Amino acid sequence: MVPTIVGVILLIFFLFNWVGGDPAMVLAGKISNPEQIANIRKQLGVDLPYWQQLLIFAKQVFTFDFGRSWSTNEEVSRILLTRVGPTLTIMIPVLIITTGLSVLFAIMVAYVRGSLTDRSIMVVCTVAMSISFLVYIIFFQWMFGFILGWFPVQGWSESFWKNLFTYAPLPIMLAVFVGVAPELRLYRSFFLDEINQDYVRTARAKGVPEKSVMLKHVMRNAMIPILTNVGISLPGVFVGSFLLEVFFSIPGLGREIITAVNRSDFPVIKAVTVYLAILTMLINLLVDVMYKYVDPRVSFK
Amino acid sequence: MSAVLSNPPAIPPQESPGLWALAWRRLRQDAVGMASLVVVIFFLLMMAASYTGLIAKDWSKEKGVSYANPSFMAGAENLEAKAMAQKEAAKAPPVDLSDIDPLAPRYKEWEERAAKIAVTEVKRSETLAFGGDKWGRDVLQKVIKGSEVSIFVGLSGAILAVIIGTMLGAAAGYWGGWVNDFLEWFYNIFTSIPYILLILSFAAVAASSGKFGKGIVPIVLILSLTGWTGIYRLMRAEYIKHSNREYVKAAQAIGASNFSRMFVHILPNVSHVSLVQLSQHTVQFIKAEVILSFLGFGVPVDMVSWGTMLAEAQNELVIGKWWQLFAAGASMAVLVTAFSLLTDSLRDALDPKLK
């Protein structure tokens, strides 16, 4: 894990400080003289040799102090902390509902595998997956926001409960709608792998009720790959669905990243990327630990 | 006993079909696979035709009125075009200032000069085959041109990603040891950063430095430089499996060099894996291109792709002009569905054990 963190720091440094070009040119704007540019370079520290810049960057990562945003002069740590809230307000319900629904549907579809219901649901999923997320957002925002007027078209407020019950439902619904199809397909294959195993036949042969075969025997074994998959998607929760945040004007982390990329605001992008990489590694570690509780056969060495 | 062995039946010399011939035979049995292959080939032909200028050459010409109706709903009211026409008509005649205007004596001269330059007034039509966009461009031609750009970006990005992934995977799997350790470290770095953040970081750097080239080159590079990881992992596993096989040892015994063993002997035997990956990544990159172009990090503004069309479509839908959204969304959905089904069929055909 430590070598990977070092690698991530090196990669980000290489990208932004070496490939990224001279930030002073961007910041100084169109009308600038060499003196101003030299001044800005000094302020940003890009006139130092590369090894010193790298040390400064490493120090920034470990002290959680990335300085200030180049475009708004807001402290980067403050930007991150204030933007995480709205993102999580959207993404945590999305994660819970999507996982719950897809596990439920997957086990039902896997139970009637090969039937007309199963095949038609799979076809619907394939077609639904091939339509761009963009088209769904554009269409449903227009449909529910403009035409039917069930939800506000976009917006955000100060109060958490108002956000959750007024502004969040439409984005959450959209993300769930789009997220269920691929996960349903995936989880169905996990369940199918287990359903054909010998232990399932044994359980049936000794007269275990069908409900308990599916929910206890099959479910527990299929939970291992499902847990891995949820673990993989967890870091994404913090970035949020940036498309949703852009469309619905949600002041979250995803929209912040898009703005930062548009303005070449390197400190913000660097900070988000490094911390999410570290977070990803921590979550992977956590998932490994959780295996032990789901699957007693797993042991740590 | 000996009588049985002494007289073996004469078997006519028969060439056994190779991997690709067998796979093709299996693919032909698969109706869904063949149908999706036809659709994919149709799109590729359309892309080639539009690239060479056979069709949709003048997609950027403004042929119709603003938001021209599709010809199958010619009667529908077009408020936007009317508003534009009214604005044109309502222009008040210029106030006569010739007594105080110092340039007045030269008006006549200029008018004569202007008359010499031929201006062809294009008659803007009320309807277009599949409607028009804000500037009166034909949506049908636009979507053909957009398909060309989107498919080209997806395909070339995928080819580049497969090349990078195969090279690195071959090196790691074949050499093992410190090469493998180093490349695994590299792989871990790339996969520990969430994919979308990795893409956006590359996009930010590409936009500010301009070192990635111009036009659609940056987006192709961004997609392939961030998307090689899955292919690398699969190819590495294949190379580890194959490098100890007898045919590779035999090649070594007759003096084949390392390079030749890696790419002449092993590569053809694992290339079916990369073909499936190519197809899968094309779909993935087409989807990514659409989103990136929508956000403005994809193809440049003077080009059209499905992503830029959808970006325009968002505002059009509010005023009831649905055709651009439908055209771009539907053509993308058809291609992506066909490509994903083809990927599944290819996998089944190339690796029948998997099923």
Interface residues (C-beta under 8 A of the other chain):
Chain A: P3 T4 G7 V8 L10 L11 I12 L15 F16 V19 G20 G21 P23 V26 T126 V127 M129 S130 I131 S132 F133 L134 V135 I138 F139 W142 F146 P235 G236 V239 F242 L243 V246 I257 I258 A260 V261 N262 S264 F266 I269 V272 T273 L276 A277 T280 M281
Chain B: W185 F186 N188 I189 F190 S192 I193 P194 I196 L197 L198 L200 S201 F202 A203 A204 V205 A207 S208 S209 G210 K211 K287 V290 I291 F294 L295 G296 F297 W306 G307 L310 A313 Q314 L317 V318 L325 G329 M332 A333 V334 V336 T337 S340 L341
